[in-house]
Amino acid sequence: MHNNEINIENIDDSDDYIQSLDIDQLRQLEKNSTFLFTNELSICPEDDQFYSEIDDYIQSLQLSELKEIESNSQMINKISQSTIKHKSKITGLDERIIILIETKHEKATLEQLMTYCKKLHVPYQKIMPEFFQQYR
């Protein structure tokens, strides 16, 4: 059967048509088909391995972890690059450390937090309020 003989108006018609084909017709259809999209990420196989590892990592994440990544990326987008560079120059800390302190301060070292607070004149209570809460 040729494509010009097929009258497919919607997805249900397409499904019905494919289900009506026997195995030889399906093989012929597959042989004559072309891909709409190709995955040509890179010429370098090392990059393909890298992307494959990232894919595996993302697929292994829980929904809550994916939501946290999304919210963190939105938070980072709000932080001005010029502000980060300015804070980095004042404190002597790497720009990645500044971002870490401002987004996930619990992952930063005590020394980094102290340097950040001292050089930028930020009260420790503002950066780490959980350390200053009174427990009953």
C-alpha positions as CSV (number, residue, x, y, z in Angstrom):
1,M,0.0,0.0,0.0
2,H,1.3,3.5,-0.8
3,N,1.0,6.5,1.4
4,N,-1.2,8.4,-1.1
5,E,-3.9,5.6,-0.9
6,I,-4.2,6.1,2.9
7,N,-6.9,8.4,4.2
8,I,-5.8,9.3,7.8
9,E,-7.6,12.3,9.3
10,N,-6.8,11.9,13.0
11,I,-4.8,9.8,15.4
12,D,-7.5,7.2,15.8
13,D,-7.5,6.5,12.0
14,S,-3.7,6.2,12.2
15,D,-3.9,3.7,15.0
16,D,-6.6,1.7,13.2
17,Y,-4.5,1.6,10.0
18,I,-1.3,0.5,11.8
19,Q,-3.2,-2.2,13.7
20,S,-4.8,-3.5,10.5
21,L,-1.4,-4.2,8.9
22,D,0.2,-7.7,8.9
23,I,3.8,-8.2,10.0
24,D,5.2,-8.0,6.4
25,Q,3.4,-4.7,5.8
26,L,4.7,-3.3,9.1
27,R,8.2,-4.3,8.2
28,Q,7.9,-2.6,4.8
29,L,6.4,0.5,6.5
30,E,9.3,0.6,8.9
31,K,11.8,0.2,6.0
32,N,10.3,3.1,4.1
33,S,10.0,5.3,7.1
34,T,12.4,8.1,8.0
35,F,13.1,9.7,11.4
36,L,11.6,13.1,12.1
37,F,14.4,13.8,14.6
38,T,17.9,12.6,15.0
39,N,20.1,12.6,18.1
40,E,23.3,14.1,16.9
41,L,24.6,15.6,20.2
42,S,28.2,15.5,19.3
43,I,30.9,13.9,17.2
44,C,32.9,13.0,20.3
45,P,31.9,9.7,21.9
46,E,33.0,11.0,25.3
47,D,30.3,13.6,25.2
48,D,27.7,10.9,24.4
49,Q,28.9,9.0,27.5
50,F,28.6,12.2,29.6
51,Y,25.1,12.9,28.4
52,S,24.1,9.3,29.0
53,E,25.4,9.5,32.6
54,I,23.4,12.8,33.1
55,D,20.3,11.1,31.7
56,D,20.7,8.1,34.0
57,Y,21.2,10.5,37.0
58,I,18.1,12.6,36.2
59,Q,16.0,9.5,35.7
60,S,17.0,8.1,39.1
61,L,15.9,11.2,40.9
62,Q,12.7,11.4,43.0
63,L,10.0,13.9,42.1
64,S,10.8,16.0,45.2
65,E,14.5,16.1,44.1
66,L,13.5,17.2,40.6
67,K,11.3,20.0,42.1
68,E,14.2,21.1,44.3
69,I,16.5,21.3,41.3
70,E,13.9,23.4,39.4
71,S,13.3,25.8,42.3
72,N,17.1,26.2,42.8
73,S,17.6,27.0,39.2
74,Q,14.9,29.6,39.4
75,M,16.5,31.1,42.5
76,I,20.0,31.2,40.8
77,N,18.5,32.9,37.8
78,K,17.3,35.7,40.1
79,I,20.8,36.3,41.4
80,S,22.5,38.9,39.4
81,Q,25.9,37.9,37.8
82,S,27.4,41.3,38.5
83,T,26.4,41.1,42.2
84,I,28.0,37.7,42.5
85,K,31.2,39.0,40.9
86,H,31.2,42.0,43.2
87,K,30.7,39.8,46.3
88,S,33.4,37.5,45.1
89,K,35.9,40.4,44.8
90,I,35.1,41.7,48.2
91,T,35.2,38.4,50.0
92,G,37.9,36.6,48.0
93,L,35.6,33.6,47.7
94,D,34.9,31.9,44.4
95,E,31.7,32.8,42.6
96,R,30.4,29.3,43.0
97,I,30.9,29.5,46.8
98,I,28.9,32.8,46.8
99,I,26.0,31.1,45.0
100,L,26.3,28.1,47.3
101,I,26.1,30.3,50.4
102,E,23.1,32.3,49.0
103,T,21.2,29.2,47.9
104,K,22.2,26.3,50.1
105,H,24.2,27.7,52.9
106,E,24.1,24.4,54.8
107,K,26.5,22.9,52.2
108,A,29.1,25.7,52.7
109,T,31.9,25.3,55.2
110,L,32.0,27.3,58.4
111,E,35.1,29.1,57.2
112,Q,33.3,30.2,54.0
113,L,30.3,31.3,55.9
114,M,32.4,33.3,58.4
115,T,34.4,35.0,55.6
116,Y,31.2,35.9,53.7
117,C,29.5,37.4,56.7
118,K,32.6,39.2,58.0
119,K,33.6,40.8,54.7
120,L,30.1,41.7,53.6
121,H,29.0,42.8,57.1
122,V,26.1,40.4,57.1
123,P,24.9,39.2,60.5
124,Y,25.4,35.5,61.0
125,Q,21.7,35.3,62.1
126,K,20.6,36.4,58.7
127,I,22.6,33.7,56.9
128,M,22.1,30.9,59.4
129,P,18.9,31.7,61.4
130,E,18.5,28.0,62.4
131,F,21.6,28.2,64.6
132,F,20.1,31.1,66.6
133,Q,16.7,29.6,67.3
134,Q,15.9,28.9,70.9
135,Y,15.0,25.3,71.6
136,R,12.6,24.5,74.4
